[in-house]
Amino acid sequence: MGWRHTKRALFARHSNPWSAWTRWASAPLILIPVWRRSWRDAALVGAWMAINPVVFSKPAHDRAWSTRAILGEELWIEERPMDAAMAVDAAATAAGITAMIAAHRHRTVPAAAATAAMMGLLMVYWELMARYLDRNVGLDREAPSLKRLVRTDSP
């Protein structure tokens, strides 16, 4: 199985709303190993983040907003346009790094605020990804790769 097929299978399962939402809700967990300075906690959180995209089945349909966001992200990663989503993604990453630095320093309020900012920015990013998908692709959940998804002429 090639990388593209593996990536496609991973995104197909991760686009399940249960996968998308539980991973988003798990974002604050990344602070626990940093706060506690625990390799064991890091392994547990890392394992959860790694298996989350594959423990859920492919969604029954592609109408859910979170499903469209994850599928849009798959296409966006493939094409990597320099757009607002790139800036929002960078800002979310910066907020996450800020949260981890605050957690390392045991600063509760800054860690919580930065985590909230990161999670809020991820919601903005998901909206941009759902719109990106809606603008650029006719959804075809059985397509083996993004290159086979049918383009639409919508503005």
Order of alpha helices (4+ residues) and beta strands (2+ residues): alpha-alpha-alpha-alpha-alpha-alpha-alpha
